[in-house]
């Protein structure tokens, strides 16, 4: 009762060449899929980095806008003054804001934004620094506090100023422009604000 198959059907199977060909095609498909996944991860990382840098530029311009709102006077491209609470250390002052002593209790009455070399090698490229009174945990300028000189944003281009303030002489509108090199130096990212 043992049933025997004809020898022509029993010997049929895949040849070594067919097996090697299918193995190589499967391997190539696997490599292509891995490359697509890697490219997607790199794109996601790049998009997250640009989004983070965009949010940082937006927050920087919002801080400047808020300080212009509480300031009584401001000056574009001011000359370096020895009355400022922080040394410029070769950085170029771009915007100086005089605070109104009636509305703020700060002992330091000037906020200076400057562009130049970073104070330490942990920062990328040129930096935008803020010299002025410190803020408390409640988000209000601390009364009687000392001046702080802090980096607001790094990665500004080495050629030209990464932060510019221009006053439109006819409309008296202040144009602020903040330009930052993309992570990896692949391009420039720009944010503009008008006050």
N, CA, C and O of each residue as an XYZ file, in Angstrom:
780
protein
N       0.771     -1.174      0.000
C       0.000      0.000      0.000
C       0.830      1.264      0.000
O       0.299      2.365      0.141
N       2.042      1.118     -0.147
C       2.877      2.308     -0.277
C       2.746      2.806     -1.702
O       2.907      2.076     -2.680
N       2.466      4.003     -1.756
C       2.267      4.611     -3.062
C       3.540      5.305     -3.483
O       4.111      6.063     -2.699
N       3.976      5.085     -4.623
C       5.216      5.690     -5.108
C       4.867      6.724     -6.157
O       4.007      6.536     -7.018
N       5.593      7.838     -6.033
C       5.418      8.900     -7.026
C       6.392      8.662     -8.162
O       7.464      8.089     -7.966
N       6.032      9.084     -9.290
C       6.981      8.941    -10.397
C       8.242      9.751    -10.098
O       8.181     10.804     -9.463
N       9.332      9.269    -10.544
C      10.618      9.900    -10.234
C      10.724     11.314    -10.783
O      11.483     12.116    -10.240
N      10.018     11.637    -11.803
C      10.093     12.985    -12.360
C       9.518     14.006    -11.392
O      10.039     15.119    -11.319
N       8.457     13.675    -10.638
C       7.867     14.606     -9.678
C       8.647     14.633     -8.370
O       8.731     15.684     -7.734
N       9.211     13.524     -7.959
C       9.924     13.459     -6.687
C      11.228     14.230     -6.729
O      11.659     14.729     -5.689
N      11.851     14.347     -7.824
C      13.139     15.038     -7.932
C      12.988     16.534     -8.181
O      13.979     17.260     -8.252
N      11.787     16.976     -8.308
C      11.594     18.408     -8.587
C      11.768     19.187     -7.312
O      11.266     18.778     -6.265
N      12.468     20.297     -7.372
C      12.717     21.193     -6.253
C      13.482     22.387     -6.794
O      13.606     22.566     -8.006
N      13.981     23.183     -5.901
C      14.734     24.353     -6.333
C      16.183     23.964     -6.551
O      16.764     23.191     -5.789
N      16.735     24.504     -7.580
C      18.160     24.266     -7.834
C      18.966     25.238     -6.992
O      18.426     26.196     -6.439
N      20.244     24.985     -6.900
C      21.134     25.844     -6.118
C      21.148     27.262     -6.682
O      21.181     28.225     -5.917
N      21.124     27.402     -7.959
C      21.132     28.733     -8.587
C      19.851     29.481     -8.246
O      19.897     30.677     -7.957
N      18.716     28.806     -8.274
C      17.454     29.449     -7.923
C      17.439     29.881     -6.454
O      16.954     30.964     -6.125
N      17.963     29.041     -5.588
C      18.031     29.396     -4.168
C      18.951     30.599     -3.937
O      18.603     31.504     -3.179
N      20.107     30.615     -4.576
C      21.041     31.744     -4.431
C      20.444     33.026     -5.000
O      20.618     34.103     -4.429
N      19.747     32.912     -6.113
C      19.114     34.084     -6.714
C      18.035     34.652     -5.798
O      17.965     35.868     -5.616
N      17.201     33.807     -5.223
C      16.157     34.300     -4.316
C      16.765     34.874     -3.036
O      16.255     35.856     -2.496
N      17.847     34.270     -2.548
C      18.526     34.795     -1.366
C      19.121     36.175     -1.644
O      19.022     37.071     -0.806
N      19.735     36.349     -2.805
C      20.328     37.658     -3.122
C      19.248     38.719     -3.329
O      19.425     39.862     -2.907
N      18.134     38.364     -3.970
C      17.042     39.330     -4.146
C      16.429     39.710     -2.800
O      16.128     40.880     -2.562
N      16.247     38.743     -1.935
C      15.724     39.031     -0.597
C      16.672     39.905      0.204
O      16.234     40.809      0.916
N      17.968     39.642      0.093
C      18.964     40.465      0.802
C      18.966     41.895      0.279
O      19.061     42.845      1.057
N      18.861     42.049     -1.053
C      18.832     43.399     -1.624
C      17.590     44.151     -1.160
O      17.667     45.339     -0.846
N      16.466     43.484     -1.115
C      15.238     44.115     -0.641
C      15.375     44.525      0.824
O      14.917     45.600      1.212
N      15.996     43.684      1.631
C      16.216     43.991      3.043
C      17.123     45.210      3.202
O      16.851     46.071      4.039
N      18.194     45.298      2.415
C      19.114     46.439      2.479
C      18.401     47.721      2.061
O      18.584     48.762      2.692
N      17.595     47.658      1.010
C      16.850     48.839      0.558
C      15.890     49.308      1.648
O      15.778     50.508      1.897
N      15.206     48.386      2.290
C      14.291     48.762      3.371
C      15.044     49.386      4.543
O      14.569     50.358      5.131
N      16.211     48.841      4.891
C      17.019     49.438      5.963
C      17.456     50.857      5.608
O      17.441     51.744      6.461
N      17.845     51.072      4.350
C      18.245     52.416      3.926
C      17.068     53.383      3.976
O      17.239     54.537      4.369
N      15.901     52.943      3.594
C      14.713     53.801      3.665
C      14.383     54.161      5.107
O      14.036     55.305      5.399
N      14.486     53.201      6.001
C      14.230     53.481      7.417
C      15.268     54.457      7.960
O      14.922     55.381      8.697
N      16.545     54.262      7.600
C      17.605     55.182      8.035
C      17.392     56.587      7.504
O      17.585     57.559      8.233
N      16.993     56.709      6.234
C      16.737     58.030      5.655
C      15.565     58.706      6.348
O      15.596     59.913      6.588
N      14.535     57.936      6.672
C      13.383     58.492      7.376
C      13.778     58.987      8.767
O      13.318     60.043      9.203
N      14.615     58.240      9.456
C      15.079     58.671     10.781
C      15.918     59.946     10.688
O      15.777     60.841     11.522
N      16.793     60.036      9.677
C      17.602     61.255      9.497
C      16.717     62.456      9.178
O      16.944     63.551      9.692
N      15.715     62.252      8.336
C      14.792     63.335      7.999
C      14.021     63.786      9.237
O      13.847     64.984      9.459
N      13.565     62.843     10.032
C      12.858     63.190     11.269
C      13.744     63.962     12.228
O      13.296     64.921     12.857
N      14.994     63.552     12.343
C      15.938     64.254     13.220
C      16.192     65.669     12.714
O      16.245     66.615     13.500
N      16.347     65.811     11.404
C      16.569     67.133     10.815
C      15.354     68.036     11.020
O      15.504     69.212     11.351
N      14.164     67.500     10.827
C      12.952     68.298     11.022
C      12.785     68.699     12.480
O      12.385     69.828     12.766
N      13.084     67.797     13.404
C      12.987     68.115     14.832
C      13.992     69.194     15.209
O      13.686     70.080     16.007
N      15.190     69.122     14.636
C      16.216     70.127     14.917
C      15.785     71.500     14.394
O      15.931     72.505     15.090
N      15.260     71.541     13.180
C      14.804     72.821     12.619
C      13.621     73.388     13.398
O      13.530     74.600     13.598
N      12.729     72.526     13.832
C      11.592     72.975     14.629
C      12.064     73.544     15.966
O      11.562     74.573     16.417
N      13.026     72.875     16.596
C      13.572     73.345     17.872
C      14.282     74.692     17.689
O      14.115     75.598     18.506
N      15.076     74.824     16.613
C      15.771     76.083     16.359
C      14.790     77.201     16.027
O      15.000     78.346     16.429
N      13.722     76.885     15.299
C      12.703     77.887     14.985
C      12.014     78.372     16.256
O      11.781     79.570     16.418
N      11.690     77.456     17.148
C      11.062     77.838     18.420
C      12.011     78.684     19.257
O      11.581     79.611     19.943
N      13.294     78.368     19.203
C      14.277     79.143     19.962
C      14.383     80.569     19.405
O      14.461     81.527     20.174
N      14.387     80.714     18.081
C      14.424     82.059     17.489
C      13.155     82.834     17.840
O      13.221     84.024     18.149
N      12.005     82.168     17.795
C      10.739     82.828     18.131
C      10.739     83.303     19.581
O      10.328     84.429     19.861
N      11.197     82.454     20.509
C      11.249     82.845     21.925
C      12.218     84.001     22.139
O      11.958     84.880     22.961
N      13.324     84.012     21.416
C      14.291     85.107     21.538
C      13.663     86.418     21.089
O      13.797     87.435     21.769
N      12.977     86.403     19.945
C      12.329     87.626     19.464
C      11.192     88.055     20.393
O      10.952     89.252     20.553
N      10.495     87.109     21.001
C       9.446     87.459     21.973
C      10.038     88.116     23.213
O       9.457     89.060     23.748
N      11.184     87.629     23.675
C      11.855     88.244     24.825
C      12.240     89.685     24.499
O      12.025     90.589     25.307
N      12.806     89.893     23.318
C      13.202     91.249     22.925
C      11.969     92.142     22.815
O      11.992     93.291     23.258
N      10.894     91.619     22.228
C       9.651     92.395     22.111
C       9.121     92.790     23.486
O       8.730     93.938     23.697
N       9.108     91.842     24.417
C       8.612     92.132     25.766
C       9.486     93.164     26.470
O       8.974     94.018     27.193
N      10.795     93.093     26.266
C      11.681     94.067     26.903
C      11.574     95.440     26.242
O      11.739     96.463     26.906
N      11.298     95.468     24.935
C      11.036     96.758     24.281
C       9.751     97.377     24.837
O       9.650     98.598     24.960
N       8.774     96.534     25.171
C       7.501     97.035     25.701
C       7.668     97.665     27.081
O       6.984     98.639     27.394
N       8.567     97.128     27.915
C       8.755     97.712     29.249
C       9.835     98.784     29.251
O      10.034     99.468     30.255
N      10.527     98.930     28.136
C      11.585     99.939     28.060
C      11.034    101.317     27.760
O       9.972    101.462     27.153
N      11.767    102.320     28.191
C      11.346    103.696     27.908
C      12.046    104.236     26.665
O      11.486    105.068     25.951
N      13.246    103.777     26.407
C      13.996    104.208     25.219
C      14.743    103.009     24.660
O      14.942    102.009     25.350
N      15.150    103.118     23.409
C      16.012    102.109     22.820
C      16.858    102.749     21.739
O      16.502    103.788     21.182
N      17.984    102.113     21.451
C      18.920    102.650     20.476
C      19.450    101.496     19.618
O      19.857    100.456     20.136
N      19.437    101.701     18.295
C      19.940    100.714     17.352
C      21.419    100.987     17.098
O      21.817    102.142     16.945
N      22.233     99.943     17.051
C      23.684    100.025     16.833
C      24.341    101.069     17.731
O      24.983    101.992     17.233
N      24.190    100.936     19.036
C      24.770    101.934     19.942
C      26.289    101.794     20.023
O      26.849    100.727     19.772
N      26.932    102.893     20.376
C      28.373    102.848     20.641
C      28.578    102.200     22.007
O      27.738    102.331     22.898
N      29.695    101.504     22.163
C      29.985    100.836     23.436
C      30.113    101.885     24.532
O      30.800    102.892     24.365
N      29.449    101.640     25.644
C      29.463    102.572     26.769
C      30.073    101.886     27.989
O      29.829    100.705     28.235
N      30.855    102.626     28.736
C      31.437    102.086     29.966
C      30.412    102.054     31.095
O      30.685    101.507     32.163
N      29.246    102.630     30.870
C      28.189    102.612     31.887
C      27.358    101.330     31.836
O      26.574    101.061     32.746
N      27.526    100.545     30.784
C      26.798     99.291     30.693
C      27.324     98.323     31.744
O      28.510     98.343     32.072
N      26.453     97.483     32.267
C      26.862     96.600     33.368
C      27.774     95.440     32.959
O      28.394     94.826     33.827
N      27.875     95.120     31.663
C      28.691     93.984     31.212
C      29.696     94.446     30.165
O      29.416     95.344     29.371
N      30.852     93.828     30.174
C      31.854     94.111     29.147
C      31.430     93.422     27.849
O      30.862     92.330     27.880
N      31.704     94.051     26.722
C      31.309     93.498     25.434
C      32.287     92.434     24.938
O      31.902     91.602     24.116
N      33.507     92.431     25.395
C      34.524     91.421     25.032
C      34.645     91.257     23.523
O      34.731     90.137     23.019
N      34.652     92.365     22.813
C      34.815     92.328     21.367
C      33.531     92.104     20.589
O      33.548     92.143     19.359
N      32.425     91.871     21.269
C      31.156     91.693     20.564
C      30.596     93.051     20.153
O      30.882     94.071     20.781
N      29.805     93.049     19.101
C      29.228     94.286     18.580
C      27.829     94.487     19.148
O      26.958     93.639     18.952
N      27.598     95.605     19.855
C      26.246     95.872     20.354
C      25.300     96.187     19.191
O      25.642     96.949     18.286
N      24.126     95.598     19.232
C      23.148     95.780     18.159
C      21.956     96.599     18.637
O      21.430     97.427     17.894
N      21.528     96.369     19.877
C      20.343     97.038     20.401
C      20.520     97.277     21.894
O      20.889     96.368     22.637
N      20.252     98.511     22.328
C      20.283     98.846     23.759
C      18.899     99.356     24.148
O      18.326    100.212     23.474
N      18.378     98.820     25.237
C      17.048     99.189     25.716
C      17.197     99.816     27.091
O      17.737     99.200     28.010
N      16.715    101.049     27.226
C      16.710    101.714     28.528
C      15.406    101.417     29.239
O      14.329    101.668     28.700
N      15.498    100.887     30.441
C      14.295    100.531     31.196
C      13.728    101.747     31.904
O      14.461    102.650     32.307
N      12.429    101.754     32.047
C      11.735    102.825     32.750
C      11.771    102.506     34.238
O      11.184    101.516     34.674
N      12.447    103.327     35.014
C      12.596    103.051     36.448
C      11.262    103.127     37.190
O      11.146    102.591     38.291
N      10.267    103.775     36.616
C       8.961    103.853     37.273
C       8.213    102.517     37.189
O       7.404    102.199     38.060
N       8.488    101.734     36.130
C       7.770    100.475     35.937
C       8.567     99.248     36.355
O       7.986     98.185     36.576
N       9.873     99.373     36.466
C      10.688     98.233     36.896
C      11.478     98.634     38.128
O      11.866     99.791     38.288
N      11.703     97.682     38.975
C      12.463     97.940     40.197
C      13.917     97.513     40.034
O      14.639     97.395     41.025
N      14.354     97.280     38.805
C      15.708     96.783     38.568
C      16.742     97.848     38.886
O      16.546     99.033     38.614
N      17.842     97.404     39.467
C      18.927     98.345     39.756
C      19.725     98.642     38.487
O      20.336     99.705     38.380
N      19.727     97.727     37.535
C      20.392     97.943     36.242
C      19.330     98.464     35.286
O      18.280     97.843     35.123
N      19.593     99.580     34.666
C      18.572    100.232     33.852
C      18.799    100.097     32.353
O      18.114    100.754     31.569
N      19.753     99.253     31.933
C      20.019     99.081     30.508
C      20.126     97.600     30.172
O      20.747     96.826     30.901
N      19.515     97.221     29.066
C      19.643     95.872     28.516
C      20.322     96.026     27.164
O      19.884     96.818     26.329
N      21.389     95.272     26.949
C      22.150     95.370     25.708
C      22.179     94.004     25.031
O      22.503     92.996     25.659
N      21.840     93.982     23.748
C      21.946     92.776     22.928
C      23.149     92.955     22.014
O      23.271     93.967     21.324
N      24.035     91.962     22.014
C      25.258     92.060     21.214
C      25.512     90.748     20.482
O      25.046     89.686     20.896
N      26.263     90.845     19.382
C      26.604     89.688     18.554
C      28.115     89.594     18.468
O      28.805     90.600     18.307
N      28.619     88.378     18.577
C      30.060     88.187     18.443
C      30.471     86.777     18.787
O      29.673     85.839     18.770
N      31.755     86.661     19.102
C      32.326     85.351     19.414
C      31.719     84.792     20.695
O      31.363     85.531     21.613
N      31.613     83.495     20.730
C      31.048     82.817     21.902
C      32.006     82.904     23.086
O      33.222     82.901     22.897
N      31.470     82.982     24.305
C      32.330     83.067     25.482
C      33.027     81.751     25.825
O      34.003     81.747     26.574
N      32.535     80.633     25.284
C      33.186     79.342     25.520
C      32.961     78.448     24.298
O      32.055     78.703     23.504
N      33.774     77.408     24.145
C      33.685     76.578     22.932
C      32.467     75.656     22.854
O      32.316     74.932     21.870
N      31.607     75.665     23.850
C      30.429     74.790     23.776
C      29.371     75.324     22.813
O      28.462     74.590     22.426
N      29.480     76.584     22.427
C      28.489     77.206     21.550
C      28.926     77.076     20.100
O      30.121     77.067     19.803
N      27.940     76.974     19.184
C      28.219     76.897     17.747
C      28.334     78.294     17.161
O      27.421     79.103     17.323
N      29.424     78.592     16.491
C      29.582     79.838     15.741
C      29.439     81.090     16.585
O      29.783     81.110     17.767
N      28.920     82.140     15.947
C      28.676     83.409     16.628
C      27.442     83.264     17.526
O      26.607     82.383     17.319
N      27.345     84.140     18.520
C      26.216     84.066     19.454
C      25.556     85.435     19.619
O      26.179     86.472     19.390
N      24.289     85.417     20.018
C      23.568     86.619     20.432
C      23.527     86.586     21.946
O      23.043     85.624     22.542
N      24.040     87.649     22.573
C      24.082     87.700     24.030
C      23.211     88.830     24.548
O      23.047     89.863     23.899
N      22.661     88.610     25.726
C      21.857     89.610     26.416
C      22.574     89.978     27.693
O      22.916     89.110     28.497
N      22.801     91.268     27.881
C      23.388     91.777     29.116
C      22.337     92.668     29.763
O      21.910     93.667     29.183
N      21.929     92.299     30.960
C      20.921     93.097     31.639
C      20.504     92.458     32.939
O      21.098     91.472     33.374
N      19.481     93.016     33.562
C      19.025     92.484     34.848
C      18.451     91.078     34.684
O      17.903     90.727     33.639
N      18.592     90.293     35.733
C      18.105     88.914     35.716
C      16.601     88.871     35.960
O      16.018     89.788     36.539
N      15.999     87.795     35.508
C      14.581     87.544     35.762
C      14.446     86.595     36.944
O      15.292     85.727     37.156
N      13.381     86.767     37.705
C      13.074     85.852     38.799
C      12.287     84.661     38.290
O      11.980     84.582     37.101
N      11.963     83.745     39.167
C      11.198     82.558     38.790
C       9.786     82.900     38.341
O       9.148     82.117     37.637
N       9.296     84.066     38.744
C       7.954     84.492     38.353
C       7.922     85.170     36.984
O       6.856     85.593     36.536
N       9.072     85.282     36.312
C       9.125     85.882     34.990
C       9.193     87.391     34.990
O       8.996     88.018     33.949
N       9.469     87.987     36.137
C       9.568     89.440     36.271
C      11.021     89.781     36.584
O      11.720     89.025     37.259
N      11.460     90.932     36.082
C      12.834     91.355     36.356
C      13.017     91.501     37.856
O      12.224     92.152     38.537
N      14.077     90.882     38.356
C      14.362     90.890     39.790
C      14.843     92.262     40.236
O      15.733     92.847     39.619
N      14.261     92.764     41.293
C      14.680     94.054     41.851
C      16.009     93.877     42.577
O      16.190     92.930     43.343
N      16.921     94.786     42.329
C      18.197     94.781     43.038
C      19.160     93.699     42.602
O      20.213     93.540     43.218
N      18.840     92.955     41.569
C      19.729     91.886     41.108
C      20.904     92.426     40.305
O      20.877     93.544     39.791
N      21.928     91.600     40.218
C      23.101     91.976     39.427
C      22.837     91.713     37.951
O      21.939     90.955     37.582
N      23.637     92.354     37.127
C      23.513     92.149     35.682
C      24.035     90.770     35.310
O      24.989     90.269     35.905
N      23.400     90.171     34.324
C      23.838     88.886     33.802
C      24.119     89.021     32.321
O      23.385     89.690     31.594
N      25.184     88.382     31.882
C      25.558     88.355     30.477
C      25.379     86.914     30.015
O      26.199     86.054     30.337
N      24.311     86.642     29.261
C      23.961     85.269     28.906
C      23.795     85.110     27.396
O      23.356     86.028     26.703
N      24.157     83.925     26.905
C      23.934     83.575     25.502
C      22.451     83.252     25.325
O      21.890     82.435     26.055
N      21.826     83.906     24.344
C      20.423     83.615     24.036
C      20.302     82.570     22.943
O      19.463     81.671     23.013
N      21.154     82.698     21.929
C      21.054     81.795     20.786
C      22.433     81.692     20.140
O      23.175     82.672     20.076
N      22.763     80.503     19.667
C      24.050     80.309     19.007
C      23.827     79.904     17.558
O      22.688     79.833     17.096
N      24.908     79.639     16.847
C      24.803     79.220     15.455
C      24.537     80.356     14.497
O      24.034     80.129     13.396
N      24.867     81.594     14.894
C      24.698     82.723     13.978
C      25.818     82.671     12.941
O      26.907     82.185     13.248
N      25.583     83.155     11.726
C      26.621     83.094     10.693
C      27.828     83.962     11.045
O      27.701     84.997     11.698
N      29.001     83.514     10.597
C      30.233     84.257     10.879
C      30.336     85.520     10.020
O      30.896     86.525     10.459
N      29.797     85.471      8.799
C      29.811     86.645      7.935
C      28.562     87.473      8.209
O      27.443     86.961      8.175
N      28.767     88.745      8.477
C      27.644     89.628      8.767
C      27.120     89.387     10.168
O      27.636     88.551     10.909
N      26.101     90.123     10.511
C      25.484     89.961     11.828
C      24.327     88.981     11.723
O      23.519     89.063     10.798
N      24.247     88.078     12.649
C      23.129     87.150     12.681
C      21.886     87.783     13.281
O      20.777     87.274     13.115
N      22.076     88.900     13.980
C      20.947     89.637     14.560
C      21.083     91.086     14.126
O      22.110     91.723     14.360
N      20.043     91.598     13.495
C      20.063     92.983     13.033
C      18.803     93.693     13.493
O      17.714     93.120     13.513
N      18.978     94.950     13.862
C      17.851     95.813     14.219
C      17.935     97.037     13.318
O      18.968     97.705     13.265
N      16.852     97.331     12.613
C      16.814     98.492     11.721
C      15.570     99.308     12.039
O      14.480     98.767     12.226
N      15.754    100.596     12.095
C      14.645    101.510     12.354
C      14.214    102.128     11.038
O      15.026    102.728     10.333
N      12.944    101.986     10.706
C      12.393    102.639      9.526
C      12.171    104.097      9.898
O      11.345    104.408     10.757
N      12.908    104.985      9.249
C      12.881    106.403      9.639
C      11.523    107.061      9.390
O      11.176    108.017     10.084
N      10.759    106.582      8.435
C       9.472    107.214      8.146
C       8.363    106.712      9.069
O       7.583    107.507      9.594
N       8.294    105.404      9.265
C       7.192    104.865     10.065
C       7.563    104.662     11.529
O       6.699    104.360     12.352
N       8.841    104.825     11.859
C       9.342    104.632     13.234
C       9.078    103.206     13.730
O       8.859    102.978     14.920
N       9.103    102.265     12.799
C       8.906    100.856     13.119
C      10.275    100.194     13.211
O      11.150    100.441     12.382
N      10.452     99.355     14.222
C      11.709     98.655     14.425
C      11.606     97.259     13.808
O      10.734     96.471     14.176
N      12.501     96.962     12.871
C      12.558     95.655     12.216
C      13.689     94.851     12.849
O      14.835     95.299     12.867
N      13.374     93.680     13.364
C      14.376     92.787     13.940
C      14.495     91.558     13.052
O      13.491     90.981     12.633
N      15.727     91.167     12.771
C      15.968     89.989     11.939
C      16.998     89.112     12.626
O      18.076     89.577     12.997
N      16.664     87.856     12.791
C      17.534     86.886     13.455
C      17.803     85.760     12.470
O      16.876     85.094     12.009
N      19.079     85.550     12.148
C      19.463     84.530     11.174
C      20.381     83.522     11.852
O      21.307     83.893     12.573
N      20.112     82.249     11.612
C      20.858     81.177     12.265
C      21.227     80.128     11.225
O      20.443     79.835     10.323
N      22.426     79.565     11.355
C      22.821     78.476     10.474
C      22.095     77.214     10.898
O      21.975     76.918     12.087
N      21.612     76.475      9.908
C      20.943     75.209     10.211
C      21.956     74.243     10.798
O      23.153     74.338     10.526
N      21.468     73.321     11.597
C      22.339     72.318     12.212
C      23.063     71.558     11.106
O      22.425     70.992     10.219
N      24.375     71.546     11.157
C      25.165     70.916     10.110
C      25.571     71.900      9.030
O      26.282     71.523      8.099
N      25.138     73.153      9.126
C      25.538     74.183      8.172
C      24.933     74.014      6.794
O      25.483     74.539      5.826
N      23.818     73.300      6.664
C      23.231     73.035      5.354
C      22.429     74.206      4.801
O      22.020     74.162      3.641
N      22.194     75.229      5.571
C      21.435     76.380      5.103
C      21.261     77.392      6.208
O      21.737     77.203      7.328
N      20.568     78.478      5.880
C      20.317     79.534      6.861
C      18.835     79.595      7.164
O      17.989     79.480      6.278
N      18.547     79.779      8.441
C      17.168     79.898      8.897
C      16.971     81.315      9.404
O      17.798     81.822     10.162
N      15.893     81.957      8.998
C      15.699     83.370      9.324
C      14.343     83.585      9.963
O      13.342     82.997      9.552
N      14.327     84.442     10.982
C      13.079     84.874     11.613
C      13.074     86.393     11.636
O      14.097     87.023     11.903
N      11.927     86.971     11.358
C      11.803     88.426     11.283
C      10.647     88.858     12.173
O       9.621     88.183     12.254
N      10.830     89.996     12.841
C       9.768     90.567     13.670
C       9.750     92.074     13.469
O      10.782     92.685     13.191
N       8.584     92.662     13.608
C       8.411     94.108     13.452
C       7.745     94.634     14.711
O       6.747     94.078     15.172
N       8.303     95.720     15.274
C       7.744     96.332     16.481
C       7.547     97.811     16.260
O       7.084     98.513     17.158
